[in-house]
């Protein structure tokens, strides 16, 4: 039987509190604040100043909570996704083209639908044999003419007809802002367009 182990004595070469504070002061210098600890240690050694071993410098920095990334990190503000907001009818329309199953196997049509996002009113719809830029332009022009006025903005995905030159020129001519969702990203508004048309 024996009593508790005696407290471990610090090794003779251990740094004093004053010396440890000096090492931290070196790490905190303005010219070293963006450098990794090995770089600081090497530069001090090149200047003829040896404070401690590299591993000891790491231990001192770790005990002081200074072993995290020392370099200045780039910060980016959170990306704000564009959002369309309507406070009344005929301000913003959303349109989409989707496949519509035909009467026979392998026969498909294209359903063009425009929806007013405020009232959920179907402003226009068309069933065509294929997706076509000229058909899309005429479809939009007819819907605007029947409505009596163009909306402030029209939203769509990035389908071929949606971003076609014919459609773009029409909307620019009418002063209608064009909004497009990101590629390969579904859009809730377009889901409502198809759902409203098929209801």
Residue frames as qw, qx, qy, qz and C-alpha x, y, z in Angstrom:
[[0.000, 0.888, 0.459, 0.000, 0.00, 0.00, 0.00],
 [0.412, -0.034, 0.010, 0.910, 1.16, 3.49, -0.73],
 [0.096, 0.673, 0.359, -0.639, -0.25, 6.95, -0.52],
 [0.526, 0.818, 0.203, -0.114, -1.15, 9.25, -3.40],
 [0.731, 0.279, 0.127, 0.610, 1.45, 9.83, -6.04],
 [0.283, -0.584, -0.078, 0.757, 3.45, 12.99, -5.42],
 [0.412, 0.855, 0.133, -0.286, 2.69, 15.92, -7.72],
 [0.795, 0.302, 0.217, 0.479, 4.71, 15.78, -10.90],
 [0.289, -0.692, 0.089, 0.656, 7.45, 18.35, -11.00],
 [0.538, 0.826, -0.016, -0.167, 7.87, 20.52, -14.05],
 [0.867, 0.169, 0.051, 0.467, 10.91, 19.54, -16.14],
 [0.455, -0.533, 0.011, 0.713, 13.94, 21.77, -15.66],
 [0.238, 0.007, 0.457, 0.857, 13.70, 23.07, -19.24],
 [0.065, 0.712, 0.696, 0.075, 10.01, 23.99, -18.98],
 [0.144, 0.479, 0.110, 0.859, 9.20, 27.57, -19.86],
 [0.075, -0.299, -0.575, 0.758, 8.17, 29.93, -17.13],
 [0.220, 0.760, 0.584, -0.183, 4.89, 31.81, -17.23],
 [0.009, 0.803, -0.142, -0.578, 6.80, 34.91, -18.37],
 [0.161, -0.307, 0.759, 0.551, 8.44, 33.01, -21.22],
 [0.254, 0.430, 0.856, 0.133, 5.12, 31.51, -22.30],
 [0.150, 0.850, 0.324, -0.387, 3.63, 35.00, -22.35],
 [0.073, -0.634, 0.442, 0.630, 6.51, 36.14, -24.56],
 [0.232, 0.053, 0.880, 0.411, 5.76, 33.34, -27.05],
 [0.205, 0.693, 0.687, -0.076, 2.09, 34.38, -27.18],
 [0.024, 0.834, 0.006, -0.551, 3.16, 37.98, -27.70],
 [0.165, -0.348, 0.688, 0.615, 5.29, 36.89, -30.67],
 [0.208, 0.343, 0.881, 0.249, 2.35, 35.01, -32.21],
 [0.097, 0.810, 0.525, -0.242, 0.16, 38.08, -31.74],
 [0.217, -0.450, 0.237, 0.833, 2.45, 40.48, -33.59],
 [0.516, 0.640, 0.104, -0.560, 0.79, 42.32, -36.47],
 [0.328, 0.580, -0.631, -0.397, 3.23, 40.97, -39.05],
 [0.027, 0.149, -0.989, 0.006, 2.50, 37.39, -37.96],
 [0.517, 0.144, 0.504, -0.676, -1.26, 37.47, -37.50],
 [0.790, 0.400, -0.089, -0.456, -1.95, 35.92, -40.93],
 [0.391, 0.496, -0.775, -0.026, 0.84, 33.33, -40.74],
 [0.904, -0.230, -0.342, -0.110, 0.66, 29.73, -39.62],
 [0.647, -0.728, 0.226, 0.021, 2.56, 28.81, -36.44],
 [0.856, -0.042, 0.259, 0.446, 5.38, 26.97, -38.31],
 [0.444, 0.691, 0.129, 0.555, 5.93, 30.08, -40.43],
 [0.298, -0.911, 0.105, -0.266, 6.18, 32.28, -37.34],
 [0.822, -0.478, 0.252, 0.179, 8.58, 29.85, -35.70],
 [0.785, 0.243, 0.242, 0.516, 10.78, 29.68, -38.83],
 [0.239, 0.831, 0.062, 0.498, 10.88, 33.46, -39.31],
 [0.485, -0.845, 0.185, -0.130, 11.86, 34.04, -35.71],
 [0.869, -0.247, 0.290, 0.316, 14.57, 31.41, -36.07],
 [0.624, 0.538, 0.188, 0.535, 15.84, 33.08, -39.26],
 [0.028, -0.896, 0.058, -0.440, 16.04, 36.34, -37.29],
 [0.404, 0.343, -0.659, 0.534, 18.19, 34.61, -34.67],
 [0.436, -0.320, 0.409, -0.735, 15.48, 34.39, -32.04],
 [0.498, -0.088, -0.858, -0.091, 14.76, 30.95, -30.59],
 [0.487, -0.421, 0.212, -0.735, 11.88, 31.00, -28.12],
 [0.677, -0.147, 0.659, -0.294, 11.07, 27.31, -27.88],
 [0.247, -0.006, 0.894, 0.375, 10.63, 24.23, -30.03],
 [0.332, -0.094, -0.486, -0.803, 7.92, 24.19, -32.68],
 [0.472, -0.368, -0.795, -0.103, 5.90, 21.62, -30.74],
 [0.280, -0.399, -0.539, 0.687, 6.11, 23.75, -27.60],
 [0.116, 0.118, -0.116, -0.979, 4.93, 26.80, -29.53],
 [0.437, -0.238, -0.680, -0.539, 1.96, 24.74, -30.71],
 [0.443, -0.407, -0.755, 0.261, 1.18, 23.62, -27.13],
 [0.132, -0.308, -0.309, 0.890, 1.32, 27.20, -25.82],
 [0.264, 0.017, -0.339, -0.903, -0.91, 28.43, -28.65],
 [0.460, -0.296, -0.786, -0.287, -3.35, 25.54, -28.13],
 [0.339, -0.405, -0.672, 0.519, -3.61, 26.27, -24.41],
 [0.017, 0.359, 0.140, -0.922, -4.43, 29.89, -25.27],
 [0.514, 0.596, 0.578, -0.218, -7.01, 28.88, -27.92],
 [0.193, 0.784, -0.258, -0.531, -4.93, 30.23, -30.81],
 [0.362, -0.192, 0.836, 0.365, -4.51, 27.13, -32.98],
 [0.558, 0.632, 0.511, -0.167, -7.54, 27.86, -35.17],
 [0.579, 0.537, 0.312, 0.528, -7.12, 29.29, -38.66],
 [0.362, -0.569, -0.111, 0.730, -4.97, 32.39, -38.23],
 [0.204, 0.079, 0.456, 0.863, -5.30, 33.77, -41.73],
 [0.358, 0.299, 0.181, -0.866, -7.98, 36.30, -42.53],
 [0.317, 0.290, 0.892, 0.141, -10.96, 34.48, -43.99],
 [0.149, -0.120, -0.402, -0.895, -13.06, 35.88, -46.78],
 [0.244, 0.376, 0.737, -0.506, -16.62, 36.53, -45.72],
 [0.084, -0.195, -0.627, -0.750, -19.51, 36.61, -48.13],
 [0.450, 0.035, 0.320, -0.833, -22.93, 38.03, -47.37],
 [0.479, 0.222, 0.841, -0.119, -25.73, 35.47, -47.59],
 [0.007, 0.071, 0.645, 0.760, -27.07, 35.20, -51.09],
 [0.418, 0.348, 0.426, -0.722, -30.51, 36.69, -51.41],
 [0.309, 0.268, 0.842, 0.352, -32.65, 34.75, -53.83],
 [0.178, -0.042, -0.249, -0.951, -34.66, 36.94, -56.19],
 [0.117, 0.415, 0.856, -0.287, -38.32, 37.03, -55.33],
 [0.138, -0.300, -0.432, -0.839, -41.34, 38.28, -57.20],
 [0.011, 0.381, 0.734, -0.563, -44.19, 39.66, -55.14],
 [0.101, -0.417, -0.535, -0.728, -47.60, 40.68, -56.41],
 [0.085, 0.183, 0.555, -0.807, -49.98, 42.92, -54.47],
 [0.571, 0.432, 0.243, -0.654, -52.80, 42.67, -56.98],
 [0.785, 0.334, 0.516, 0.077, -53.98, 40.89, -60.13],
 [0.634, 0.729, 0.140, 0.219, -52.28, 41.31, -63.51],
 [0.185, -0.907, 0.367, 0.088, -48.96, 42.35, -61.94],
 [0.108, -0.513, 0.839, 0.142, -46.98, 39.14, -62.34],
 [0.914, 0.188, -0.090, -0.348, -47.69, 36.16, -64.51],
 [0.369, -0.441, 0.810, 0.116, -45.97, 32.80, -64.52],
 [0.818, 0.379, -0.132, -0.413, -46.02, 30.49, -67.48],
 [0.427, -0.378, 0.816, 0.093, -44.85, 27.00, -68.27],
 [0.703, 0.323, -0.455, -0.442, -44.90, 24.36, -70.96],
 [0.470, -0.302, 0.802, -0.214, -45.42, 20.77, -69.91],
 [0.183, 0.076, -0.901, -0.387, -45.99, 17.42, -71.57],
 [0.643, 0.075, 0.313, -0.695, -49.60, 16.33, -71.89],
 [0.344, -0.038, 0.930, 0.125, -50.41, 12.68, -72.57],
 [0.410, 0.167, -0.424, -0.791, -52.35, 12.10, -75.78],
 [0.831, -0.009, 0.112, -0.544, -55.15, 9.65, -76.55],
 [0.955, 0.206, -0.214, 0.010, -52.80, 6.92, -77.74],
 [0.797, -0.468, 0.161, 0.347, -49.63, 5.35, -76.40],
 [0.617, -0.036, 0.283, 0.734, -46.56, 7.34, -77.38],
 [0.146, 0.684, 0.352, 0.622, -48.59, 10.42, -78.38],
 [0.385, -0.536, -0.368, 0.655, -47.78, 13.53, -76.38],
 [0.180, 0.838, 0.264, 0.442, -48.76, 17.18, -76.70],
 [0.377, 0.042, -0.326, 0.866, -47.40, 20.36, -75.17],
 [0.227, -0.817, -0.529, -0.025, -49.59, 22.30, -72.76],
 [0.267, 0.311, -0.125, 0.904, -48.84, 26.04, -72.59],
 [0.374, -0.746, -0.551, 0.017, -50.31, 27.73, -69.50],
 [0.165, 0.421, -0.217, 0.865, -50.15, 31.27, -68.07],
 [0.480, -0.616, -0.610, 0.136, -51.18, 31.90, -64.47],
 [0.083, -0.773, 0.124, -0.617, -51.66, 35.18, -62.62],
 [0.503, 0.042, -0.738, 0.447, -49.74, 34.50, -59.41],
 [0.180, -0.136, 0.416, -0.881, -51.89, 36.81, -57.28],
 [0.687, 0.034, 0.125, -0.715, -55.36, 35.53, -58.18],
 [0.422, -0.110, 0.897, 0.079, -54.31, 32.07, -59.52],
 [0.652, 0.589, 0.226, -0.420, -56.46, 32.90, -62.54],
 [0.644, 0.052, 0.596, 0.477, -55.46, 31.07, -65.72],
 [0.150, 0.674, -0.105, -0.716, -54.81, 33.95, -68.08],
 [0.635, 0.522, -0.364, -0.438, -54.27, 31.71, -71.08],
 [0.634, -0.237, 0.735, 0.050, -53.71, 28.13, -72.14],
 [0.612, 0.563, -0.362, -0.421, -52.93, 26.31, -75.36],
 [0.815, -0.131, 0.558, 0.085, -52.38, 22.70, -76.44],
 [0.428, 0.741, -0.401, -0.326, -49.86, 22.37, -79.27],
 [0.962, 0.203, -0.182, 0.020, -48.12, 19.54, -81.06],
 [0.771, 0.071, -0.235, 0.588, -44.66, 20.66, -79.90],
 [0.351, -0.786, -0.106, 0.498, -42.75, 23.28, -77.95],
 [0.539, 0.477, 0.303, 0.625, -41.91, 26.08, -80.35],
 [0.285, -0.288, -0.170, 0.898, -40.57, 29.61, -79.90],
 [0.139, -0.159, -0.382, -0.900, -42.88, 31.16, -82.49],
 [0.478, -0.504, -0.673, -0.256, -45.92, 29.43, -80.98],
 [0.479, -0.463, -0.491, 0.562, -44.82, 30.61, -77.53],
 [0.128, -0.102, 0.030, 0.986, -44.47, 34.21, -78.72],
 [0.319, -0.296, -0.503, -0.747, -47.90, 34.20, -80.36],
 [0.528, -0.478, -0.699, 0.062, -49.39, 32.53, -77.28],
 [0.361, -0.399, -0.365, 0.760, -48.05, 35.25, -74.96],
 [0.015, -0.005, -0.221, -0.975, -49.01, 38.07, -77.33],
 [0.397, -0.399, -0.642, -0.520, -52.57, 36.74, -77.61],
 [0.496, -0.515, -0.631, 0.300, -52.91, 36.39, -73.81],
 [0.248, -0.296, -0.174, 0.906, -51.72, 39.96, -73.29],
 [0.158, -0.143, -0.413, -0.886, -54.05, 41.29, -76.00],
 [0.473, -0.473, -0.684, -0.292, -57.07, 39.47, -74.54],
 [0.471, -0.473, -0.525, 0.528, -56.19, 40.70, -71.05],
 [0.071, 0.945, 0.257, 0.188, -56.07, 44.29, -72.27],
 [0.094, -0.914, 0.364, -0.149, -52.71, 45.07, -70.63],
 [0.710, 0.308, -0.575, 0.264, -49.33, 43.52, -70.12],
 [0.738, -0.626, -0.207, 0.142, -48.22, 42.44, -66.63],
 [0.168, -0.922, 0.347, 0.027, -45.26, 44.06, -64.87],
 [0.093, -0.535, 0.836, 0.083, -43.27, 40.82, -65.02],
 [0.925, 0.116, -0.187, -0.309, -43.53, 37.33, -66.45],
 [0.389, -0.551, 0.735, -0.071, -41.77, 34.41, -64.78],
 [0.929, 0.256, -0.181, -0.197, -40.74, 31.15, -66.43],
 [0.815, -0.363, 0.347, 0.288, -38.07, 28.50, -66.25],
 [0.042, -0.672, 0.508, 0.538, -35.15, 28.38, -68.67],
 [0.722, 0.299, 0.620, 0.072, -36.76, 26.19, -71.28],
 [0.436, 0.073, 0.498, 0.746, -35.84, 26.73, -74.90],
 [0.056, 0.698, 0.534, 0.473, -39.03, 28.57, -75.81],
 [0.378, -0.848, -0.304, 0.212, -38.95, 30.66, -72.61],
 [0.392, -0.670, 0.213, 0.593, -35.53, 32.14, -73.32],
 [0.598, 0.396, 0.514, 0.472, -35.90, 32.25, -77.09],
 [0.216, -0.062, 0.162, 0.961, -35.11, 35.36, -79.06],
 [0.184, -0.463, -0.585, -0.640, -38.70, 35.68, -80.28],
 [0.489, -0.694, -0.527, 0.049, -40.18, 35.67, -76.76],
 [0.494, -0.404, -0.164, 0.753, -37.45, 37.94, -75.38],
 [0.139, 0.136, 0.305, 0.933, -37.97, 40.53, -78.14],
 [0.307, -0.609, -0.581, -0.443, -41.74, 40.55, -77.54],
 [0.542, -0.678, -0.424, 0.260, -41.39, 41.13, -73.80],
 [0.418, -0.245, 0.011, 0.874, -38.73, 43.81, -74.24],
 [0.012, 0.338, 0.449, 0.827, -40.93, 45.59, -76.77],
 [0.437, -0.666, -0.503, -0.335, -43.85, 45.54, -74.30],
 [0.067, -0.630, 0.413, -0.654, -41.66, 46.63, -71.37],
 [0.883, -0.384, -0.086, -0.254, -42.33, 43.43, -69.43],
 [0.188, -0.670, 0.702, -0.151, -39.64, 42.32, -66.98],
 [0.838, 0.139, -0.508, -0.141, -38.44, 38.74, -67.55],
 [0.477, -0.562, 0.599, -0.312, -37.78, 36.46, -64.57],
 [0.796, 0.221, -0.548, -0.128, -36.24, 33.01, -64.84],
 [0.827, -0.520, 0.202, -0.071, -35.61, 30.35, -62.23],
 [0.192, -0.661, 0.702, 0.183, -32.14, 28.87, -61.88],
 [0.607, 0.304, -0.658, -0.326, -31.24, 26.00, -64.24],
 [0.561, -0.029, -0.825, 0.064, -32.31, 22.52, -63.06],
 [0.001, 0.081, 0.660, -0.747, -34.16, 24.05, -60.11],
 [0.102, -0.570, -0.778, -0.243, -37.87, 23.45, -59.81],
 [0.056, -0.148, 0.135, -0.978, -40.04, 26.45, -59.10],
 [0.146, 0.353, 0.810, -0.444, -43.14, 26.36, -56.92],
 [0.356, 0.493, 0.058, -0.792, -44.85, 28.97, -59.05],
 [0.380, 0.288, -0.687, -0.548, -44.58, 26.81, -62.16],
 [0.055, -0.137, -0.981, 0.126, -46.02, 23.82, -60.29],
 [0.270, 0.482, 0.519, -0.653, -49.08, 25.95, -59.54],
 [0.351, 0.425, -0.361, -0.752, -49.34, 26.84, -63.23],
 [0.324, 0.089, -0.888, -0.315, -49.62, 23.23, -64.35],
 [0.011, -0.262, -0.887, 0.380, -51.82, 22.22, -61.41],
 [0.304, 0.458, 0.280, -0.788, -54.26, 25.05, -62.09],
 [0.410, 0.346, -0.510, -0.673, -54.49, 24.18, -65.77],
 [0.340, 0.031, -0.926, -0.162, -55.09, 20.49, -65.16],
 [0.170, 0.153, 0.738, -0.634, -57.58, 21.00, -62.33]]
